[in-house]
Amino acid sequence: MQHFIHQYDTADGLVQWLNSCERVSSDSVLIQIFSGILDLRVVHDVLNTVLSKVPQAIIIGTTTSGEIMNGKMLDESLVISMSIFENTSVQSVHYMDDDSEMMGREVGRNIVNAQTKCIVMFADGLNCNGDAILRGLSQSCSKEVVVAGGMSGDNGNFEKAYCIYGNQVFEKGLVAVSLSNPALEVFHTYNLSWKPIGKKMIVTRAEGNILYEINHKPVKDIYAKYLGENVVQQMPGSTIEFPLILHEGGVDIARSMISLTDNEGIIYAGELCEGQEVRFGIGSPNMLTESAHKSYNLTKNAPIEGLFAYSCIARKAFLGKNLESELVPLSKISPLAGFFTYGEFYHGSDGNKLLNVTTTVLGLSETKEHKAHTDMEDEEFTYSSLTINALMNLVEVTMKENETYAKELLDINKSLALKNNALNASANGIVITDIDGKIEWANKAYSKLSGYSEEESIGLNPRDLVNSRIHDEAFFKSLWNTILSNKVWHGEVTNRNKDGSLYQEEMTITPMTDDKGNIEHFVAVKQDITERKKMEELINQYAFYDTLTKLPNRRLLSDRFSQAQAVSKRSGKYGALLFLDLDNFKPLNDKYGHKVGDLLLVEVSHRIMASVRESDTSARFGGDEFVVLLSELSSDKAESSKESKIIAEKIRISLAQPYFLSVESEINERKVVEHYCTSSIGVTLFLGYEDDEGEVIKRADIAMYKAKESGRDNIIDLDS
């Protein structure tokens, strides 16, 4: 087997590449097309060119939400993989139908035989049900056959995804090839790098891959409760990093949201069944590194002649370029091609499954011999701080403890006669009041929470005792209206401890009635969530800010850019985007190491922030690249260009000043080195929504490169 990869650039370049592959003649040629280019005219031109040069080839392909070529992540490009087999039979099929299960069944009937070892399959990620496809396939195909591939994407637009077969490009269907050869070596593994966290929830209403209710509540309400109302308003894109995770057949399976229905349902890239337990999932760079290390060690011990990676768009959205740390080690073993999907097919111990939020890796070889490659050492895998993992573990343990406490409280409520012994053992504060809200009994946890002993509390209303004055009259009026109507009230309250400090609690107030239904008492259960709130703030910090420089990261920059566009549209004033790249950064890293380079990056961030207005946004774009977002400049384009260049010049001058950095010598002595590092700055203007974020960044990036080409330590404004 021979394996070749090409990134399409021009028609001439494609022809040259195909000519270079023609020296190998075979009737078993499989070509996979991974296209982030959604212009179908371009795709058809590529297909016709390929078929004109390799007419015997079987071509399958898909549109993507990003492409993978060796260790690099690409966007809106087109990657071509050519696999030339010597002893393997390649058969193909395609279907265009609304019945996903039927299409899967037909794949097994038409291209699978006793010698089939592997199926590579791509299906429309917006209109097909991947689970139903696999269910149909299992009816006509042995579960021992490995199914790899995934669901087509469309650059995260969730509008139209396509499959490719020969010179055809179509929606609402699938393409598949079977690889039949008893001696074919097939290696398949996957990385999740996401961890289930928080309380277990039960799917209570679902139809196929459409989810309506969790815990008997509308699924949107569940997302609003745990992720926030602003997340719900921007679904599905806002939730792609927080999949639902279930455990099945020894495998953690994530389910990512892909679109909404008109009847309050949510469509996922995989089925969810009623009665299944699910939890929200969250990923971290730490787990990615650990998974990459495991995947590399598994792969390097397998005979591999060709490697393919099918990775979920959610991984790309959350981990960004960090995901290349998972791909680069694999590309050391064999040329690697693939794409970012809306769902991945994976072969587990009990058959084939549809996964989300994973990277699945397929390795193929027609020989059992191991291909020589340079081994990567453990230290070459960069491990990030343990802080994020520690925070997630803290959340998980705390949630488990809360579930235990909740069960204890249910048992306690069955026998109030044991309240002094049992309720005082609870970690949650518990208060019993009369119908006017005056405290009749309080447990020790409440005394610890509020700072007031039971004796000090009895006879007083908590509103008078611990009122923080943060909540208004309408808040308490709504609370009392609820409980006086014999309904349970649940919410979060900020109160003030006896020592004057504020604390936050999650409180449930339950009316207690007599035999006739008249309210006699209220029982309030209070859980201290002060530390949890602080932890949520920390998690937010990690999600939206660069951990080294503390500047906003690309995700927060994107949000700020959207706000700046809205402000620009309302005011008619221009905004500007400055793209900065350090000119002399690599030599410092090479000579003194990344720790000293990090010191420089931190100092650069301080100088940038000191050079711009308080209303402007300074962000770290990645590596030694920074972005400054200026808003509310002027309604005159020329004046706006002048203002933005003044700020850019101020930054350029500041960054060109010498840096004095502390360096540890070989004999563990510290010295201060003087380093000069200039910057190349690209400037471009924007007005309202005339251009999207990607186009504005692209213009600024082009301007920055022109600044570099003109001698560095320079500013180029495309709009002047």
C-alpha positions, 0 to 999 in steps of 0.5 A: 500500500502506498499513501499520498496526500496533497493540499489543493492550491491550483489546477496546475499544482494538482496535475503535477501531483497526480503525475508524480503518483502515476508511476504506481499502476494499480486498479485498487486506488482509493481517493478521499476528498476533504473539502472546506471549500463549499464552492461546488464549481471548484469541487467539480473542477478538482474531481474532473481533473482527478478522474482525467488523470486517474480514471480507475480511481474510486473517489469518495469525499465530504465537505468539512468544518476544517481539514487535517493534513499531517500535523496541521489544522486547515480551514477552507482548503481542500485536501486529497488523499490517495491510497494505492493498494496492491492486494486489497479490493476496493468497492464503493456505493452511494445513496441519496435517501431520507431513510438512514437505516435503509441506506446503512442496510444497503451498504452492508448488502452491496459492498461487504463480503467475507473478506471485508476488513474495513468500511470508510463512510461519510454521511450528510451531517445535517440530514442523516441519522448516523446511529440509524445508519450504523443500526441498518449496517449491523443488520447486514454486516458483521460487527467485526468489520471496522467502520471509520469516517464521519458526518459531513460538515459545512465550516460550522454554518449548520446549513448545507453539507455535502458528500462526494462520489466520483464526480457527483456532489450531493446532499441527504445521503452517504458514500462508502467504500469497503476494503476487502483483504484477509491480510489487511491490517486495520488499526482504530482508536479514539480520543475524547479528552472530555470529562463528564462533570456535574450531576447525572440527569435522565433523558425523559423524552427523545425521538431518535436524535431529537431531544425534548426533555431531561428530568421531565423538563424542557431541554432548553431549560436545563441548558439555561439552568446550568450554562446560562440564558445567554448560551440558550439564545445563541444555540447551537453554536454556543453549546458545541464545547459542552456536549452531553456524555453518556456511558455505553459499552465501556465507552464514554460517548459524547453527543453534540448539538447541531440544530434546533427544531421548530417544536422546542426540540434539539437535534444532536449528532447522534441518538439519545434514548429515553432512560439514558443517564447523561451529564454535561462534559467539559474538556481541557488541554491536560486531558488532550495531552494525555490522550495524544500520548496514549494514542501515539503509543498505541499507533506507533506499535501498529503496522501503519502505511496510511493514517486518517483522522476524523475529528469533531468540530467541537474539539476544534472550537474548544481546543483550537490550535492546541489540537495539533498536539494530538495530530503532530505525533501521529504524522511522525508515523505516517502521512495523515489526512482527515477532516473535522466532522459533525460526528465520527464513526468508531469501532468498539468492542461491541460493534460500531458506534457514532461518537461526537467530540472525539478524534478517531484514528484509522490506520491501514497497512497491507503488511505486518511490518512496522514502518521505521519512524523517529520515536517521540519521547515523553518530554516532547508532549507538552503538559499544561497546568494541573489547575483546570483538571483540579477545578473540574475534579473539585466540581465533580466531587462537590456534585457527588457530595451534593447528591449524597446530601440531597438523599440524606435530606429526603430521608430526614424529612420522613422523620422530623422527630429525628431533626435535632440529631439527623438534621444537625449532621447535614452539611447544608443549612436548614431553617424552619420558620412559622408562616410569618417567616420567623425562625423556629429552629435552625441547624448547626450548618446554618449557624456556621453559614450565617454566623448566628447561633440558634439562640440568636436566630430564633424569633427573627426573620432571616430577611432581617437577620442576614439581609445583604441589601442586594436584592430588591423588594420585587425579589422578596415579593416574588418569593413570598407569592410563591411559597404562600401559594403552597409552591416550592421556591428555589433560587440563589440568594446573597446574604451577609454573615454576622461578621459582615462578609457576603456569602452566596447560597442556593436555597429551597423553601418548601411549605409544610401543611397540615392535614387540611392543606393549610400552611403551618411552617416553611422549611428552608434548605441552604447550600453554601455556593460561595466557593462554587461561584468563585470556581465558576469565575475561574473556569470562565477566566480559563475559557476566555482569557489567555493563561499566560498574558491574562489578555482576552483569547480568540474566543473573547475577541470574537465576542468583543468584535461582534459588540464592536460591529453592533456599536459601529452600525448604530453610531456610524463610526468606524472601528479598526483591527490591528494585527501585531507580530513580533519580529525578533521573538524566535531567537530569544526562545532558541537561545534562552528557552520558552520560559524567557520567551514567556516573560517577553510575551507578558511584558509585550502584553503590558506595553500594548495595554498601556498604549491603547484606550481603556475601551479598546480590546487587546488580545493574544491571538496565538504564539507571538501574535496579538490583536488590538480592537479599536472602536468608536473612532470617527465617522470619517474613514480618513480620520479613522485611519489616521487615529488607528495609525497613531495608536499603532505607532504608539504601540510600535514605539513602545514594543521597540524599547529594550526588554530586560529579562531575567535568565537562569544560567547553566550554573543556576545563577540569574542574570538580566539580559537585554533584548530588542524585539520590534513588531510588524503591525497590520491595520484595517478598518471596518464599519458595521457588518459590511465584512465578517470577522474572518474577512477583517482579520484576514485583511489585517493579517495581510497588512501585517505580512506586508509590514514584514515584507517591507522591512519589519518594525513597520505599520501597513494600513490597507485602508490608507 
